[in-house]
């Protein structure tokens, strides 16, 4: 009986951990939006007149945006499109069928391009989120005292600098306090808003969508501009979808409906009630809710909450980059695992340095959260629209849903997504150009790298010979073999690696055991261990290993070899040497890619992470063989 009681109660602590974890990671971005969303509507660049009609109209738009986009679109439908438990734009793309019977090659190419644009826009979002979140929190000091005016930007830059500098230490330690801090944050949000709703309960009428329609009828084009600020209340929807693999759909839904959603609504409606009573506080209505004696503690709590929201975006950028590398859309980067037992906790110094410089530069250039708010919406809304489009192809082609019924559903999603996107495009020259510029550069790099690798692969295959032919030819000749094992990294399991051909051509000798290792990237988040390795003995001391890795995993060749040895799949004959090919690319203006793209690909290839580090190879056992390739 005691054992039964213990087993029945054991899931509760785990469930509570997932609940708190979801609060700390998934809802950090959307949870800090009250700091600036309402303020931008009534005191931002495109502020609307502050009167009861407009206040109720904005609150109605906030309510229905949170309801339809987050609660209905993402939590009810989009999060169902998980790839073996993982979410995000690349996981969604992997669900799109590759068979031409279900989807033509041209259509799939268009869907892939759209997904790449969506992923690229997330980088723009990742740059802006830490800057606007921390800056808006520190701006609360200006409400407390005018003397803090000149300190806001330096303090924000200092906090961001510290945040990025500690990334190399990992988040496992500090991550334990994310959930409790955000739990306190949401409770405080609800309490602050509730106090003013009690004073002016008429704001609750804004749940009626008629107020939203009246808002547009009265303000017309100006109302659409303000909608571009309202959309700030739903930032974080894509992060919510991307993080379902960490916590599961259930805990995320529970966190949203039990605490996050009601807390956000109470705070937004409380800010509306405050503005009806004190319109002069439109300069910062969030901190207007806070009793003056609690302003400094509230600034501290808001700063912690925004750091947590920023941390989630930084970690998301690391994960997105690793997925792009594994899928072949990004050059190799330095991937450092910061937790021994957690595959998902990684640190990428190149991405971290870039984000640090750009985030601090954004704060210095824009100086106010209002300036950054104009840049924020474009990336978020465009990415949401792309997710809806890719979801349509997954639902109709992979799941077999009715095209007509799916069109109605996705059309409803797009009616919100495209309206928000159009409203934010009107702010293009106020800062919206920034995420677009980031997306253009990122897409250019991704497509150039993918096409460049394909072009390089074709050139290498044109000069390669069949592996079976090479081994048969060895059998007919007396080739000198030396003791030991040579591991040759091969991009194709069917052809002889150029590094092996060059080694044999110049040294006229082979190791006693030759292993040809191919790392195969799979369209799944992770490959089960029992399906990871495929080993084939080819004769003449040759073995072929194909190791599959998902886009959420990082290959480690020594670990693969140890496993293959222990399972008796290949003989263990030391010493072991790893042979890599080092291509020197010479771009030309001949057929294939445009010359400027070839030059960009050459630059990216030259500056990509060394395969020795990327595959975790011991440097003292690596031999690189160079070859010049004209392409």
SERO-745738 format. One record per residue (C-alpha): residue number from 1; chain; x, y, z. Coordinates in steps of 0.25 Angstrom, whole numbers, plus 5000, padded with zeros to 4 digits. Example, Ala and Ser with C-alpha at 12.3 -4.5 7.8 and 13.67 -1.06 7.14 Angstrom:
<sites>
     i   ch     c1     c2     c3
     1    A   5049   4982   5031
     2    A   5055   4996   5029
</sites>
This chain:
<sites>
     i   ch     c1     c2     c3
     1    A   5000   5000   5000
     2    A   5011   5010   5003
     3    A   5018   5007   4990
     4    A   5005   5010   4983
     5    A   5003   5023   4990
     6    A   5017   5027   4987
     7    A   5016   5024   4972
     8    A   5002   5031   4971
     9    A   5008   5044   4977
    10    A   5021   5044   4970
    11    A   5017   5051   4957
    12    A   5012   5063   4965
    13    A   5026   5069   4968
    14    A   5030   5066   4953
    15    A   5017   5073   4948
    16    A   5019   5085   4957
    17    A   5033   5086   4952
    18    A   5028   5086   4937
    19    A   5018   5097   4941
    20    A   5028   5106   4947
    21    A   5038   5103   4936
    22    A   5028   5107   4926
    23    A   5025   5120   4933
    24    A   5040   5123   4934
    25    A   5044   5120   4919
    26    A   5031   5119   4910
    27    A   5024   5132   4915
    28    A   5036   5141   4918
    29    A   5034   5149   4906
    30    A   5019   5150   4905
    31    A   5019   5152   4920
    32    A   5027   5165   4920
    33    A   5019   5171   4909
    34    A   5010   5179   4919
    35    A   5023   5188   4921
    36    A   5021   5194   4908
    37    A   5009   5190   4900
    38    A   4998   5199   4905
    39    A   5008   5211   4906
    40    A   5011   5210   4891
    41    A   4997   5211   4888
    42    A   4995   5224   4896
    43    A   5009   5230   4897
    44    A   5017   5224   4886
    45    A   5021   5229   4872
    46    A   5007   5226   4866
    47    A   4999   5229   4879
    48    A   4984   5231   4878
    49    A   4976   5241   4886
    50    A   4973   5237   4900
    51    A   4958   5236   4902
    52    A   4948   5225   4907
    53    A   4945   5220   4893
    54    A   4959   5218   4889
    55    A   4963   5212   4903
    56    A   4952   5202   4902
    57    A   4955   5199   4887
    58    A   4970   5196   4890
    59    A   4966   5187   4902
    60    A   4956   5180   4893
    61    A   4967   5178   4883
    62    A   4977   5173   4893
    63    A   4966   5163   4899
    64    A   4963   5157   4885
    65    A   4977   5157   4881
    66    A   4982   5149   4893
    67    A   4969   5140   4891
    68    A   4970   5137   4876
    69    A   4984   5137   4874
    70    A   4990   5131   4886
    71    A   4979   5123   4892
    72    A   4972   5118   4880
    73    A   4983   5118   4869
    74    A   4995   5114   4876
    75    A   4990   5106   4888
    76    A   4979   5099   4882
    77    A   4984   5096   4868
    78    A   4998   5100   4864
    79    A   5004   5093   4877
    80    A   4998   5080   4871
    81    A   5008   5080   4860
    82    A   5020   5075   4868
    83    A   5031   5066   4861
    84    A   5033   5055   4871
    85    A   5030   5065   4883
    86    A   5038   5077   4877
    87    A   5032   5090   4872
    88    A   5037   5102   4864
    89    A   5038   5106   4850
    90    A   5049   5095   4846
    91    A   5041   5084   4853
    92    A   5028   5089   4846
    93    A   5036   5089   4832
    94    A   5041   5075   4835
    95    A   5026   5070   4835
    96    A   5024   5075   4821
    97    A   5024   5062   4812
    98    A   5036   5061   4802
    99    A   5029   5052   4793
   100    A   5025   5058   4780
   101    A   5012   5050   4780
   102    A   5008   5059   4792
   103    A   5015   5072   4788
   104    A   5021   5076   4776
   105    A   5036   5080   4776
   106    A   5033   5095   4773
   107    A   5022   5096   4784
   108    A   5032   5089   4794
   109    A   5043   5099   4790
   110    A   5034   5110   4792
   111    A   5030   5105   4806
   112    A   5044   5103   4810
   113    A   5048   5117   4806
   114    A   5036   5122   4814
   115    A   5041   5114   4826
   116    A   5055   5120   4824
   117    A   5049   5134   4824
   118    A   5042   5131   4837
   119    A   5054   5125   4844
   120    A   5062   5138   4839
   121    A   5051   5147   4845
   122    A   5053   5140   4858
   123    A   5067   5145   4858
   124    A   5062   5159   4857
   125    A   5052   5157   4868
   126    A   5064   5151   4877
   127    A   5072   5164   4875
   128    A   5061   5173   4879
   129    A   5054   5165   4890
   130    A   5066   5167   4900
   131    A   5068   5181   4897
   132    A   5053   5186   4898
   133    A   5050   5177   4910
   134    A   5061   5181   4919
   135    A   5061   5196   4914
   136    A   5046   5197   4917
   137    A   5048   5191   4931
   138    A   5059   5201   4934
   139    A   5051   5212   4929
   140    A   5042   5211   4942
   141    A   5054   5218   4949
   142    A   5049   5231   4941
   143    A   5036   5229   4948
   144    A   5042   5228   4962
   145    A   5052   5240   4960
   146    A   5055   5250   4949
   147    A   5070   5248   4953
   148    A   5070   5235   4947
   149    A   5068   5240   4933
   150    A   5082   5239   4928
   151    A   5085   5226   4935
   152    A   5074   5218   4927
   153    A   5083   5215   4915
   154    A   5096   5212   4922
   155    A   5089   5203   4932
   156    A   5082   5195   4921
   157    A   5095   5193   4914
   158    A   5102   5189   4926
   159    A   5091   5178   4929
   160    A   5091   5173   4915
   161    A   5106   5172   4915
   162    A   5106   5164   4928
   163    A   5095   5155   4922
   164    A   5103   5151   4910
   165    A   5116   5150   4917
   166    A   5110   5139   4927
   167    A   5104   5131   4915
   168    A   5117   5122   4914
   169    A   5114   5117   4928
   170    A   5100   5111   4924
   171    A   5087   5113   4930
   172    A   5084   5101   4938
   173    A   5087   5108   4951
   174    A   5080   5121   4949
   175    A   5069   5114   4942
   176    A   5064   5108   4955
   177    A   5059   5122   4959
   178    A   5053   5125   4946
   179    A   5040   5119   4949
   180    A   5038   5124   4964
   181    A   5042   5138   4959
   182    A   5032   5138   4948
   183    A   5021   5132   4957
   184    A   5023   5144   4966
   185    A   5023   5153   4954
   186    A   5010   5149   4949
   187    A   5003   5149   4962
   188    A   5008   5164   4964
   189    A   5003   5167   4950
   190    A   4989   5162   4954
   191    A   4989   5169   4967
   192    A   4993   5182   4961
   193    A   4982   5182   4950
   194    A   4971   5176   4959
   195    A   4973   5188   4969
   196    A   4969   5198   4958
   197    A   4959   5190   4951
   198    A   4951   5190   4964
   199    A   4952   5205   4964
   200    A   4946   5206   4950
   201    A   4940   5193   4946
   202    A   4934   5199   4933
   203    A   4946   5195   4926
   204    A   4942   5180   4926
   205    A   4932   5184   4915
   206    A   4943   5183   4906
   207    A   4942   5168   4904
   208    A   4931   5172   4895
   209    A   4937   5172   4881
   210    A   4928   5183   4877
   211    A   4937   5193   4884
   212    A   4949   5188   4875
   213    A   4940   5190   4862
   214    A   4936   5204   4867
   215    A   4951   5207   4869
   216    A   4954   5205   4855
   217    A   4941   5212   4850
   218    A   4945   5225   4857
   219    A   4960   5225   4855
   220    A   4962   5218   4842
   221    A   4976   5218   4837
   222    A   4981   5223   4850
   223    A   4974   5212   4857
   224    A   4982   5202   4848
   225    A   4995   5209   4852
   226    A   4991   5207   4867
   227    A   4988   5192   4864
   228    A   5003   5191   4861
   229    A   5005   5194   4875
   230    A   4994   5185   4880
   231    A   5001   5174   4874
   232    A   5012   5175   4884
   233    A   5003   5168   4894
   234    A   5004   5155   4886
   235    A   5020   5155   4884
   236    A   5024   5141   4889
   237    A   5015   5132   4882
   238    A   5026   5126   4873
   239    A   5034   5124   4886
   240    A   5023   5117   4892
   241    A   5022   5107   4880
   242    A   5037   5105   4880
   243    A   5037   5101   4894
   244    A   5027   5090   4894
   245    A   5038   5080   4893
   246    A   5044   5084   4907
   247    A   5031   5084   4915
   248    A   5020   5077   4907
   249    A   5007   5083   4902
   250    A   4999   5080   4915
   251    A   5008   5088   4925
   252    A   5008   5100   4915
   253    A   4993   5100   4913
   254    A   4991   5099   4928
   255    A   5001   5110   4931
   256    A   4994   5119   4921
   257    A   4979   5117   4925
   258    A   4982   5116   4940
   259    A   4991   5128   4942
   260    A   4997   5135   4930
   261    A   4985   5138   4922
   262    A   4977   5144   4934
   263    A   4989   5151   4940
   264    A   4991   5158   4926
   265    A   4977   5162   4924
   266    A   4976   5167   4939
   267    A   4988   5176   4937
   268    A   4984   5181   4923
   269    A   4970   5184   4927
   270    A   4976   5191   4940
   271    A   4985   5200   4932
   272    A   4972   5204   4924
   273    A   4965   5207   4937
   274    A   4977   5215   4941
   275    A   4977   5223   4928
   276    A   4962   5227   4929
   277    A   4964   5232   4943
   278    A   4978   5238   4941
   279    A   4981   5241   4926
   280    A   4994   5248   4930
   281    A   5000   5235   4933
   282    A   5000   5230   4919
   283    A   5015   5233   4918
   284    A   5017   5219   4926
   285    A   5003   5213   4930
   286    A   5010   5200   4935
   287    A   5018   5207   4946
   288    A   5006   5216   4948
   289    A   4999   5204   4954
   290    A   5010   5203   4965
   291    A   5009   5210   4978
   292    A   5020   5220   4979
   293    A   5027   5213   4991
   294    A   5028   5200   4983
   295    A   5034   5206   4970
   296    A   5048   5202   4973
   297    A   5045   5188   4977
   298    A   5036   5187   4964
   299    A   5047   5192   4955
   300    A   5056   5181   4961
   301    A   5045   5170   4959
   302    A   5042   5175   4945
   303    A   5057   5175   4942
   304    A   5058   5161   4946
   305    A   5046   5157   4938
   306    A   5052   5163   4926
   307    A   5065   5157   4928
   308    A   5058   5143   4928
   309    A   5050   5147   4915
   310    A   5063   5151   4909
   311    A   5070   5138   4913
   312    A   5059   5130   4907
   313    A   5061   5137   4893
   314    A   5076   5136   4894
   315    A   5075   5121   4897
   316    A   5065   5120   4885
   317    A   5075   5127   4876
   318    A   5086   5116   4880
   319    A   5076   5105   4877
   320    A   5071   5111   4864
   321    A   5085   5112   4859
   322    A   5089   5098   4863
   323    A   5076   5093   4855
   324    A   5081   5101   4843
   325    A   5095   5095   4844
   326    A   5089   5081   4844
   327    A   5079   5083   4833
   328    A   5090   5089   4824
   329    A   5086   5103   4824
   330    A   5097   5109   4832
   331    A   5112   5108   4833
   332    A   5118   5100   4845
   333    A   5119   5108   4858
   334    A   5125   5105   4871
   335    A   5115   5097   4880
   336    A   5118   5096   4894
   337    A   5109   5087   4903
   338    A   5108   5094   4916
   339    A   5101   5083   4924
   340    A   5107   5068   4923
   341    A   5093   5061   4924
   342    A   5084   5071   4916
   343    A   5086   5071   4901
   344    A   5078   5084   4899
   345    A   5086   5093   4908
   346    A   5097   5099   4898
   347    A   5105   5111   4896
   348    A   5109   5117   4883
   349    A   5120   5128   4885
   350    A   5119   5133   4871
   351    A   5104   5135   4872
   352    A   5105   5141   4886
   353    A   5116   5151   4882
   354    A   5107   5156   4870
   355    A   5095   5157   4879
   356    A   5102   5164   4890
   357    A   5108   5175   4880
   358    A   5095   5177   4873
   359    A   5086   5178   4885
   360    A   5095   5188   4892
   361    A   5096   5196   4879
   362    A   5080   5196   4878
   363    A   5079   5202   4892
   364    A   5090   5212   4889
   365    A   5083   5216   4875
   366    A   5068   5216   4879
   367    A   5070   5220   4894
   368    A   5055   5218   4897
   369    A   5047   5206   4897
   370    A   5037   5213   4888
   371    A   5047   5214   4877
   372    A   5049   5199   4878
   373    A   5035   5196   4878
   374    A   5033   5201   4864
   375    A   5043   5190   4860
   376    A   5038   5179   4868
   377    A   5024   5176   4862
   378    A   5029   5173   4847
   379    A   5037   5161   4851
   380    A   5027   5155   4860
   381    A   5015   5157   4851
   382    A   5022   5152   4838
   383    A   5027   5140   4845
   384    A   5013   5137   4850
   385    A   5007   5137   4836
   386    A   5018   5128   4831
   387    A   5015   5118   4842
   388    A   5000   5118   4838
   389    A   5004   5115   4823
   390    A   5014   5104   4826
   391    A   5003   5098   4836
   392    A   4993   5098   4824
   393    A   5002   5089   4816
   394    A   5005   5080   4828
   395    A   4990   5078   4831
   396    A   4986   5075   4817
   397    A   4998   5068   4812
   398    A   5003   5060   4824
   399    A   4991   5058   4832
   400    A   4981   5057   4821
   401    A   4971   5068   4826
   402    A   4961   5074   4816
   403    A   4966   5085   4808
   404    A   4953   5093   4809
   405    A   4952   5092   4824
   406    A   4967   5095   4826
   407    A   4966   5107   4817
   408    A   4955   5112   4826
   409    A   4963   5110   4839
   410    A   4976   5115   4833
   411    A   4969   5127   4826
   412    A   4964   5131   4840
   413    A   4978   5130   4846
   414    A   4983   5139   4834
   415    A   4972   5149   4835
   416    A   4979   5153   4849
   417    A   4993   5150   4844
   418    A   4993   5158   4831
   419    A   4985   5170   4838
   420    A   4995   5171   4849
   421    A   5006   5170   4838
   422    A   5000   5181   4830
   423    A   4999   5190   4841
   424    A   5013   5188   4845
   425    A   5018   5190   4831
   426    A   5013   5204   4832
   427    A   5024   5206   4843
   428    A   5035   5201   4833
   429    A   5043   5214   4833
   430    A   5041   5216   4848
   431    A   5049   5204   4851
   432    A   5042   5192   4844
   433    A   5053   5192   4834
   434    A   5063   5186   4844
   435    A   5057   5172   4845
   436    A   5054   5172   4830
   437    A   5069   5175   4828
   438    A   5073   5164   4838
   439    A   5064   5154   4831
   440    A   5069   5157   4817
   441    A   5084   5155   4821
   442    A   5080   5142   4829
   443    A   5072   5137   4817
   444    A   5083   5140   4807
   445    A   5094   5133   4816
   446    A   5085   5121   4818
   447    A   5081   5119   4803
   448    A   5096   5122   4799
   449    A   5101   5112   4808
   450    A   5091   5101   4804
   451    A   5093   5104   4789
   452    A   5108   5105   4791
   453    A   5109   5092   4798
   454    A   5101   5085   4787
   455    A   5109   5091   4776
   456    A   5122   5087   4783
   457    A   5116   5073   4786
   458    A   5113   5071   4771
   459    A   5128   5076   4767
   460    A   5134   5066   4777
   461    A   5125   5054   4772
   462    A   5129   5057   4757
   463    A   5144   5054   4761
   464    A   5140   5043   4771
   465    A   5140   5028   4768
   466    A   5130   5017   4773
   467    A   5134   5012   4787
   468    A   5131   4998   4782
   469    A   5140   5000   4770
   470    A   5152   5005   4779
   471    A   5151   4993   4788
   472    A   5151   4983   4776
   473    A   5163   4990   4770
   474    A   5170   4988   4784
   475    A   5167   4973   4784
   476    A   5175   4972   4770
   477    A   5187   4979   4775
   478    A   5197   4977   4786
   479    A   5195   4989   4795
   480    A   5204   4991   4807
   481    A   5196   4992   4820
   482    A   5201   4998   4833
   483    A   5195   4995   4847
   484    A   5184   5003   4852
   485    A   5171   5009   4848
   486    A   5168   5021   4839
   487    A   5155   5028   4840
   488    A   5151   5036   4827
   489    A   5139   5046   4828
   490    A   5131   5044   4816
   491    A   5120   5053   4811
   492    A   5114   5041   4803
   493    A   5114   5027   4807
   494    A   5114   5022   4792
   495    A   5126   5029   4787
   496    A   5141   5029   4791
   497    A   5144   5041   4800
   498    A   5154   5051   4793
   499    A   5163   5050   4805
   500    A   5164   5035   4804
   501    A   5168   5036   4789
   502    A   5178   5047   4792
   503    A   5184   5039   4804
   504    A   5186   5027   4795
   505    A   5191   5034   4783
   506    A   5202   5041   4790
   507    A   5206   5031   4801
   508    A   5203   5018   4794
   509    A   5199   5011   4807
   510    A   5186   5009   4815
   511    A   5183   5005   4829
   512    A   5180   4991   4833
   513    A   5166   4996   4837
   514    A   5159   5007   4829
   515    A   5146   5013   4833
   516    A   5137   5022   4825
   517    A   5128   5030   4833
   518    A   5116   5038   4828
   519    A   5108   5047   4837
   520    A   5094   5047   4832
   521    A   5085   5059   4836
   522    A   5070   5054   4838
   523    A   5057   5062   4838
   524    A   5054   5058   4852
   525    A   5058   5065   4865
   526    A   5066   5053   4870
   527    A   5069   5039   4866
   528    A   5067   5028   4876
   529    A   5080   5022   4880
   530    A   5076   5008   4875
   531    A   5075   5014   4861
   532    A   5087   5023   4861
   533    A   5097   5014   4855
   534    A   5097   5006   4842
   535    A   5110   4998   4840
   536    A   5114   4990   4828
   537    A   5126   4982   4826
   538    A   5131   4984   4811
   539    A   5143   4974   4811
   540    A   5158   4977   4810
   541    A   5158   4983   4824
   542    A   5148   4994   4820
   543    A   5135   4997   4828
   544    A   5124   5007   4825
   545    A   5117   5014   4836
   546    A   5105   5023   4834
   547    A   5101   5031   4847
   548    A   5088   5038   4847
   549    A   5086   5051   4855
   550    A   5074   5059   4857
   551    A   5073   5074   4855
   552    A   5073   5076   4871
   553    A   5086   5068   4873
   554    A   5101   5070   4871
   555    A   5110   5059   4865
   556    A   5121   5054   4874
   557    A   5130   5045   4866
   558    A   5139   5039   4877
   559    A   5126   5035   4884
   560    A   5121   5028   4872
   561    A   5134   5020   4870
   562    A   5134   5016   4885
   563    A   5120   5011   4884
   564    A   5123   5003   4871
   565    A   5136   4997   4877
   566    A   5128   4993   4890
   567    A   5117   4987   4882
   568    A   5126   4979   4873
   569    A   5122   4985   4860
   570    A   5136   4989   4856
   571    A   5150   4984   4861
   572    A   5157   4992   4871
   573    A   5171   4994   4865
   574    A   5179   5005   4871
   575    A   5185   5015   4868
   576    A   5173   5022   4862
   577    A   5175   5034   4852
   578    A   5164   5043   4847
   579    A   5165   5048   4832
   580    A   5158   5061   4828
   581    A   5157   5068   4814
   582    A   5160   5082   4814
   583    A   5155   5089   4802
   584    A   5161   5102   4796
   585    A   5150   5108   4788
   586    A   5153   5116   4775
   587    A   5141   5123   4771
   588    A   5139   5126   4756
   589    A   5128   5133   4748
   590    A   5125   5120   4741
   591    A   5112   5112   4741
   592    A   5104   5110   4754
   593    A   5103   5120   4765
   594    A   5105   5135   4762
   595    A   5119   5139   4765
   596    A   5116   5148   4777
   597    A   5109   5136   4783
   598    A   5121   5127   4781
   599    A   5130   5138   4787
   600    A   5121   5139   4799
   601    A   5120   5123   4800
   602    A   5136   5123   4800
   603    A   5136   5134   4811
   604    A   5126   5126   4820
   605    A   5134   5113   4817
   606    A   5147   5119   4821
   607    A   5142   5124   4834
   608    A   5133   5113   4838
   609    A   5136   5105   4850
   610    A   5147   5094   4848
   611    A   5142   5080   4846
   612    A   5152   5075   4857
   613    A   5144   5084   4867
   614    A   5130   5082   4862
   615    A   5131   5067   4862
   616    A   5138   5066   4875
   617    A   5151   5060   4869
   618    A   5164   5059   4877
   619    A   5173   5069   4870
   620    A   5186   5060   4872
   621    A   5179   5049   4864
   622    A   5174   5058   4852
   623    A   5181   5059   4839
   624    A   5175   5069   4828
   625    A   5178   5067   4814
   626    A   5176   5079   4805
   627    A   5170   5080   4791
   628    A   5167   5092   4782
   629    A   5153   5092   4776
   630    A   5149   5102   4764
   631    A   5135   5104   4764
</sites>
